[in-house]
Amino acid sequence: MKFDKNSKIFVAGGRGLVGSAIVKRLKDLGFKNILTPTRTELDLRRQAETEKFFAQERPDYVFLAAAKVGGILANNTYRAEFIYDNLAIALNTIDCSFKFGVKKLLNLGSSCIYPKFSPQPMKEDFLLSGKLEPTNEPYAIAKICAIKLCEAYNFQYGTNFISLMPTNLYGENDNFNLETSHVLPAMIRKFILAKALSEGNFALIREDFRLHKIGFNLDNEVDLNSQNSMIETLAKIGITKDRVTLWGSGKALREFLYVDDLADACIYFMENFSAKETEPFVNIGYGEDISIFELAELVKSIVGFTGEIYWDTTKPEGTPRKLLDITKALSLGWKPKTSLRKGITKVVAHYYSNLQSSMV
Ligand SMILES: NC(=O)c1ccc[n+]([C@@H]2O[C@H](COP(=O)([O-])OP(=O)(O)OC[C@H]3O[C@@H](n4cnc5c(N)ncnc54)[C@H](OP(=O)(O)O)[C@@H]3O)[C@@H](O)[C@H]2O)c1
């Protein structure tokens, strides 16, 4: 980074998928003064707590990667929390960054800020040009408010608060809870479990259930000493030894970016651009999409599961297509580096290595 390596940097959400990738990249670049309080240490929904933290720490730079995040099911079920938490986190962090003289803040939004039937690929200009996807409207509204907060503070107070809108992300430190996860980590875990079941590898399944929450109230129900109980639990989440059930028709098109590429973008934009140049915000994506059907076939082949895939069309699948137009990011000098196959291969290898190292 061009700014001083001794700068104090607050990575809000520093233990999450995005935040941990930013912290890793900052450390690789030689930054040592990085603050990453956990949610228990600093709940950003609480104004007084957030003000106290900023007053004590006085960070120079802030990466706002704290949020309540989840897939369709979580977004649609916990609608109140998705709007309240994300609004409160943005309000407090952005306002405190102004009040306590933060030199620059980078706010992370999401591609779901764009209308459900937006022309594709989605340009930055399409914001607020139509109705949002109903299943994640509360989350999207909070994310739109965060962009507008940054813009308003920049306009009124001359702050330097920039926003990036990433596409769907994936990476090693993802949430693999099948109830709350995004589509790609859920697929990776389901195929790994189905392969283990097809091979009768109950030791691996047991370890998987120990390491990652299953969700759907199944964690307390499953008896890890009983193979039958594990088989029954797997069946409840659509996994048998020769079949994996996935949500939707598989026809929806989605774009996925490896999280280290996003971390790279965050540091690149923090370093190289100021609010005026990037206004109102910049899309960050991979630049190509893939059908969920093709994605499932890709994950299945990387994991090496040989059974079939069943598409449960009674389940929702969200917006038909979501691809970001990344022309602006490319023109500003950033581009993605990691192919989908390479990124998924890394995540799968890491997932197995975690399971294996905790088994010994
Ligand atoms: N994942 C994606 O596919 C994706 C796509 C587009 C945009 N984004 C955006 O990227 C950002 C980060 O997402 P992520 O995927 O990294 O999420 P994540 O893995 O769920 O991490 C979220 C982080 O936020 C922290 N957090 C949540 N509530 C908090 C609170 N009340 N106070 C303080 N910290 C709180 C969590 O802290 P604890 O660890 O202590 O619980 C966690 O570190 C979000 O703004 C999201 O909208 C993500």
The ligand as a Gaussian input file, in Angstrom:
#p B3LYP/6-31G(d) Opt

LIG

0 1
 N      -20.016000     -13.876000       0.920000
 C      -20.423000     -13.386000      -0.231000
 O      -20.693000     -14.133000      -1.195000
 C      -20.544000     -11.901000      -0.439000
 C      -20.911000     -11.439000      -1.699000
 C      -21.030000     -10.081000      -1.913000
 C      -20.777000      -9.200000      -0.885000
 N      -20.423000      -9.662000       0.340000
 C      -20.211000      -8.663000       1.389000
 O      -18.952000      -8.817000       2.004000
 C      -19.044000      -8.461000       3.376000
 C      -18.501000      -9.581000       4.246000
 O      -19.226000     -10.776000       4.005000
 P      -18.658000     -12.217000       4.416000
 O      -19.114000     -13.162000       3.392000
 O      -17.220000     -12.109000       4.787000
 O      -19.528000     -12.505000       5.726000
 P      -19.174000     -13.487000       6.953000
 O      -18.189000     -14.509000       6.579000
 O      -20.494000     -13.919000       7.510000
 O      -18.479000     -12.505000       7.988000
 C      -19.192000     -11.468000       8.558000
 C      -18.360000     -10.842000       9.620000
 O      -19.136000      -9.794000      10.194000
 C      -19.026000      -9.863000      11.599000
 N      -20.253000      -9.356000      12.210000
 C      -21.528000      -9.743000      11.997000
 N      -22.370000      -9.050000      12.775000
 C      -21.595000      -8.196000      13.505000
 C      -21.878000      -7.227000      14.501000
 N      -23.120000      -7.008000      14.910000
 N      -20.836000      -6.546000      15.029000
 C      -19.557000      -6.789000      14.637000
 N      -19.234000      -7.687000      13.690000
 C      -20.237000      -8.387000      13.141000
 C      -18.830000     -11.329000      11.928000
 O      -18.192000     -11.392000      13.192000
 P      -17.922000     -12.755000      14.007000
 O      -16.928000     -13.519000      13.191000
 O      -17.337000     -12.308000      15.301000
 O      -19.248000     -13.433000      14.107000
 C      -17.948000     -11.782000      10.768000
 O      -16.599000     -11.564000      11.064000
 C      -20.513000      -8.152000       3.647000
 O      -20.723000      -6.771000       3.588000
 C      -21.228000      -8.798000       2.504000
 O      -22.407000      -8.130000       2.187000
 C      -20.292000     -10.999000       0.602000

